[in-house]
Amino acid sequence: MLEKLNIKYLIRAHTVIGLFCIFLFYISSFFGSITFFLPYVNQWELPSTHIEKTLNYTFNIDNKLNEIINKYKLDEKNIEITPPSFKDPRISISSKDQSTIFLNPNTNEELDTFYENNSIAEFINEIHFGENIPLIGTFLMGLASTAILFLILSGIILFISNKKKRKQNQTPKRFWFKWHRNLGLIVIPFLLIFTITGAFIGMMLNTSTIFSLNATDYKESNLRKLVSPILFKQKDNLEKNEINTQMLDLSILYKKAQENYENLEIKKINIYNYNKENSQIVFSGYLRDNRALSGNINRVNITLNSINAQVLSKTYLEQTHGIKQTLSAFYFLHFMPDETIGVRVLFFVLGVLLLISLVFGYLLWAQKKLHNINDFRLSNFINRVMLTIVLASFTCVGFLFFTHYLINDEFLQKDLFIKGMFYILFFILLFYSFFENRVSKIVKVNLYLSSVFFFFSAFIHGFQTKMFIWDSYAKNIDVIFYVDLILILSSIILFFTAKKISLNFMSNFNYDRGLKC
């Protein structure tokens, strides 16, 4: 009897906490799944990254570097260079407190990036972390991640305790329960990775003010200011030297660094005291056989004498601090900074399975409430909000892509305008759901709108950049071609899905009733 009572309360706790989490966590998971592809979305957003892929590319800016430094009067104490990567095919050159110069790696031509911005990628990331909700958004997302850990544990206990298998008719409720459970169990390893790291980012970092104030006698509340000099400490600038000496070509130094540190994937180059007698050059990056522990927070490096390519020092993973290794692993697990398309696609598929499981879990609660007239008003309201969140997420993301190239980059408030239109569209769809009684009609409208936005996004992009999908294919600009292709395929799938839905199909699930006033 006690065991049954405990299971009953566990089911109730799982339901209540799940209902609290599902709104926030669905939003975080939906936009988080898209963030797996943000490096590619970034390139689609920025016309200057529409660069032809060169199979025999060799990093060589020897004839351009001196010209750039003199032209823009870069600070010779520390010049930072970022080679091309899968995230950004451009070469970037900068120094402290000065604008970054971007070059086409094939021609070393300077690129005009003055009006460019990553409005889609940045906004999607903001929503994923809850940064679009002032003050408490990130904390709420972290709280939802923490609560998901309870749902995982309670879900496993309920699965183990439910040993009786009864043969029942395949009703919608049974179907939703079956796949909420099965999909939930499948994604547990994936879910644990992102809930633990998400909870750390969302809760620990957002409650760090207390620790910062305590550690500094109430002088500093920003933890990042305290830990940055430790975690992100860069090599100190060298002593000033007035003796000019021609350093070796960058391409030669780059090759020497690769020869002396074969396992190092170079992500950043810093030249100290450029063309001075005591000049040094630092090549930093991650280890090819250990991306996790040598991630963004814990890069390893090799330092050479810029004049004669002598190896001055090498940083090995074993020499780095355990705390930095741990934080690097956390960062890697949540952001995957150095992983390319394979792992990202796998995690995206798992993210989609998680979203389906969350929706089915919600439908179980909604179906139960529809039969209780006392709960009808509340469930009716929540159903409309949830339905809008699920469907309008697709529609509003399509709208982001649609408006990015529709609005001219020279419009100074473009980023703010796009965000405002995003929220306006969401609330229009929410209000529409309150006035439309048939859920099937709401589904069709959202799917059709999403289809239109995704389809025309690809072609507006082509008109504005003169880079249509057939052009990117012909010029071997893979990322741009595949993003446009996915936008068009998504549009076609959404369109035919909407077309196949009959206006009374949800009545078979007794769900339309939950949307009737």
N, C-alpha and C positions, 0 to 999 in steps of 0.2 A: 504493500500500500504506500509506504513511504517513498519507495523507488518511483512509483507511478506519479506521486505528488511532485517529487523533485523534477521528473521529466516534464510534467505539465508546466511548472514554473519556468523551467529552462526554455521550453518552446515559447512561452509568453515573453520572456526576456529576449530571446533571439528575434522574435517578431517586432517588439517595441524598438529595440536598438537598431535592428535592420531597417525599420521604417525611418528612423532618424538619419541613418547613414546614407540611405539610398539616394536621396536628392543630391547631397553634397558629393558623395562618392561616385555617383553616375557621371556628374559633370566633370569631376576630376579625372575619372577613368577615360571618359570619351575624349576629352581634349588631351589627356596624357597619352592616349594611343596615337593621336596625330603627332605629338611631339617627337615620336620615334623618327619621323620623316622631316623634321624641321630643317636639317642641313640642306635637304633638297628643295624644300619650300623656299628657303632663304635664297637659293640660286635662282629660282623661278621669279622671285620678287625683284631681283636686282639685275637690270639689263647689262650692267658691266661684267657680270659673271657668265654671260652667254658666250662662252669661249670654246672654240673647237678643241676637242681632245686630241692631243698629239701622242702617238704611241712611243716615239723615240725621244721624248722630251728629256733634256738635261738642264738642270738648274744652272743658269749662267746669266748674270747681270753685270759682268765685269766692266763692260763699256758704259753702262748706264748709272752705276752706283755713284761714282764721283760727280757726275752731272746732276743727279738728284740732290745730293748733299749740298752742293754749292748753290743750286738754284733755289732751294727752299731753306737754306741756312740751318740745316739740322744740327742739333747739339752733338758734337763729336765725342762727348764724354761717354754716351751710350746710345748707339743706333741699333734699333730693333728691326729685324727682317723676318717675315713669315713666309716660308716657301708655299707653293700650291699644295692643296690637299683635297680629299673628297668633299670636305665641307666648303671649301672656297678655292676655286681654281686660279685665283689671282695671286700675285706676289704683293705683299704689303711692306712698306718701309716707313718707319716713324721714329721719333725721339720724344722725350718727355715734354708734355704740354704743347705738342705741335700736331697739326692735322696729319692723318695717315695718307700716304701716296700709294695708289694702286697701279700695278703694271700688268699688262697682258703677257703671260709667260712665253708665248710663242713669238712675239715681236718686240717685247720690252717697251711697247707703246704705253704712255700714260693714259689712264682711264678717267673719264669724268664721272664722279660719284656724288657731286654736290647736292643734288636733290633726291638722291636715293634713300629709301628707308625700309626697314623690315617690319612693316605694320602688321602683316598677318602673323608671322612667326612670333613676334614679341607679344601680341595680344593673346594668341592661343596659349602661350606659356604663362601669361598673367592669370588667365582663367583657370588653368590647370592647378596653379599654386594658390589660387584664391586672392591674388594680389589686387584684383579688380574690386574687392570689397575692402574699403578702408579700415585700417587698424586691426580688425579681427579676422579677416578673410583667411590668411595663411594659417592662423591658429585653428580656425574651424576645420580646415582641410586636414591639418595634423590630428585634430581630435577625432575626426571621422576615420582616419587611418588607424588610430589606436583602437577605436571601437570595432573596426573590421577584424582585428586580432581576436577579440572576444567572439565574433560571429564565426570565425574559422574554427576555433576550439569548440564552441557549442555545437556547430554544425557537424563536426566529427563525432562528438559524443552522441548526438541524436541519430546519426547514421548507424553507429555501432549498436545503439540500444533498440533500433527498429529492426529486429531480426525476423519478425513475422512478415512473410510475403503472401499477400492475398491476391488472387486473380480477380480483378475488377474490370468493369467496362472502361474503355479508353475515353474518358471524359476530358474536356479541356483542363479541368482542375488537376486530374491525374497526370496529364501531359506536362503541365507547367511544373508540378511538383517533381516529376521524374527528372526533367532537364535542369531545373534549378539545382537539384541535388547533384546530378552527374557532372554538369559543367562546373559547378562549384568545387567539387572534389578534384577535377582535372587541373584547374588553375591554381590550386593551393600553393604549390612551390613558387609559381610566378607571383601570386598575390602576396606571399610572405616577404619576398624581396622588396616589393614596392611599398607595402604597408609599413614595414619596419623602417626603411630608409625615409619614407614619406613622413612617418610620425616623428622621426628624429629632426628632419628639416622643418616640419611645420610646428612642432611643439617645443622641442628643446631650444632651437635657435630663436624662437619668438618669445621665450620666457627667460632668455639669457640676460635681460636687463638687470635682474636682481643680482645675478652673480657678478656682472660687470661693476655695478655700484658697490657691492660688498668688497670686491678685490681692489678697488681704487679709492676707497674712503669717500664714496659718493661724488667722485669727480668726473667719471666717464660712464655713460650708460650704453654705449655702442660696443658690443663684444668684438665686432669685426676690426675696429680700430686697435683693439688690444692684441688680437691673435694674428692679424695680417703680417706684422713685422716678423713673426715667428714662422707661420705656415707658408707665407708667400715671400719670404725674404729673398731678395735678389743679391747678386754679387755687388759689393760696394764699388763705387767708381774708383778708378786708379788715380794715383797722384798726378797732378797736372804736369805736363811735359811739353816744352816748346820746341823740341828738336823734331823736325819733320823727316819722316822716313817712309818710303813707299812700301806698303804692306803687299803681301802676295795676293794674287787674284783670288777673289772669293770662291770661284769654282775649284781652284786648287786646294784651298783650305777645307772646303766642303768635302772634297774627295778624301783628303787626309783624315778628316774626322770619321768618315765612314770606314776607312781602312783600320783605324785604331780602336773603333768601337762598333764592331760589325752588327751587334744586336740592337743598336740604337736607331729608332725611327725619329729622324730629326723633325721637330715641329716649330722650333724657334731658334733664331740666331741673334746674338748680341755682340756688337763690336764696341769695345771700350778703347777710348783714345785713338780714334780713327786716324791712320797714317802718321802716328807719332812713334817715337823710338820705343816706348814701352807698351805698344798696342797689344791687346789680347782679344781673342774671339771665343765665345762660348756657344756651343751647339747643345741644345737641350731637347728632350723628347721622352718618349716612352720605350720600354723594352718590348720587342716583338713577342717574346715568349711570356711576358707578364704585364699585360695591359692594365690589369686591375690595380696592382700595388704601385705602379709607376704612372698613374693617371695624372690629371691636371694639377692636383694638389701636391704630388710627390714626384715631379719630373727628375730624371737623372741627366747628367751632362758630362761633356768633355771640354776642357779649356786648352786652347793652343796659343802659342806665340804667333801673332799675326805676321811677323816679319820673316820667320824661318820655319813655321809650322811645327815647332817643337811641342810635344805634349807636356803641358804644365800640371794638369790634374785630371782625374777622372772620378766621377761619383758613381759608386755601385749601389745597388738596391740595399745590400746588407748594411751600408753605412747610414742609411736614412733612419729617422726616428720611427718607432713603432706606432706612435699616435698619428703621424703623417701617413703611414701606410694604411692604418685603419680608416682614416678619413678618406683617403684616396679610394679604398675599396667601396666605401659607402657612396661616394660620388660616382664611381664607375657603375655600380649596380643600379643606381637610379637614373643616371644621365647617359651612360654608355658613350662617353665622348670620343673614343677612338675606334669604336666598332662600325663596320660598314654595313651594307644592305642586308646580308644574310640574317644576322641576329635580330636586326630591326624588324624584318618581316615576320620572323617567328614570334617575337614579343607582341607585335601588332595583332597577329592572329589570336594569341592568348588574351590580349586585351579585349578583342571583339567577343570572345567566348565569355569573358567576365561580364561584359555589358549585357549579353543575352541572359546570363544567369541572374543578374540583378533585376532585369525586367520581369522575368518569370517569377522571381520571389515576390516582387511587388504585386503582380497579378493574383497570386494566391491570396494575399491580404485583401485586395480589392474585391475579388469574387466573393469572399466570405462576408464582407461588409454590405454587399448589395442585397443580401437577404435579410438584413436587419434594418427595419424602417427607422429605428431610433438613431442609427448611425448614418442614415442616408445622406443628410445634408453635408456633414463633414466629409464623408467619403466622396461625394459628388464633387466637392471643391478640390480635394486632394487629387482626385482622378484627373481633373482638367489640368492642374498644375503639372502633374507627373507626365501626362501625355504630351503636354507642350514641351517639357524639358527633353523628353526622348526624341520627339520629332523635330522640334525647332532647332535642336543642336545641328542636325544635318542642314536644315534650311539656312541657318545663320552662318555656318561655316562656308557654305556655297556662296552666300552673299558677300563674305569677306573677300573671297577670290574674285568675285564679279566686280566689286567696287575698286579693288586695288589698282587696276589699270584703267578703269573707267574714269577715275578722278586724276587729273593731271598732277604730276609730282611737284610742280611749281606752286601748287596751292599750299600755303604755309601751314594751315591747320588741317591738312589732309588726315593725319593720324587720329586727331581728336574727332573729326567729322565721321570717319569710318566707324570708330567705336560707338559714337552716338547713334548712328544709323543702325548698327548691330542691335543695340538695346531697344531701339524703337521698333524694329522688325519683330524682335522677340515678344514684346508686350502686345503688339498688334495680333500676333498669332495666339497669344494667351487669351486676349479678349475675344478673338474669333471662336476659340474653343468653348467659351462660356455661352455664346449665342447659337452655336451649332449643336443640335441634339445628337446627330449621328456621328459616332467616332470614326466610322469608315470614311465619311466625307472629309473629316479633319485629316485623316491619314493621307487621302488622295491629294488634297490641296497642298499639304506639306511636301509630299513626294514630287508632285509636279513642279512646284516652285524650286525645290532643290535641283531637280533635273535641268530646269531652264538656267539657273545660276551657274551650275557646273559647266554646262555646255558652252554658254557664251563667254565664260571666263577664259577658256582656251583661245577663242577667236579674237576677243578684245586684246588679249596678250599679244597675239600675232599682229594685229593692226598697229598697236602702240610701239612694239619693238622691231617690227618688220621681220619677225622670226616666227613664222607659222610652223605648225607641227611637221609639215613636209620639209620645211627648210632645216629645222633642227635635226631631222633624220638624215637628210642629204649631207649636212655639214658635220655629222658625227658628234653633235652636242647632246650626249646621251641623257643627262639629267633633265634638261628642258624638254626633250622629246617625251620622256617617260612621265613627267608630271602632267604635261598636256594630254598625253594618252590616257592616264588614269582619270583625269577630269572628264574627258569625253566618255570613257567606259562607265564611270560612275553615273554620269547623266543618263546614258542609255539604260543601265540596270534600274535606276530609280524610275525612269519613265515607264518602262514595261511592267515593273512591279505595281506602280500606281494604276496602270491600265488594266491589270489582271484583277485588281481588287473590286469586288462588287459592292454596291452601296449598302447591302444588307448582310455582308459576310460576318460582321462582329455580333450580329444578333444571335448567331448560333452559339456564341460563347456567353450569352447573357451579360455582355459588358456594355452594350449600348445603353442599357437601362441606367447605368451609373453616370451617364452624361446627360440625362434628361432632367429638365427642371420640373 
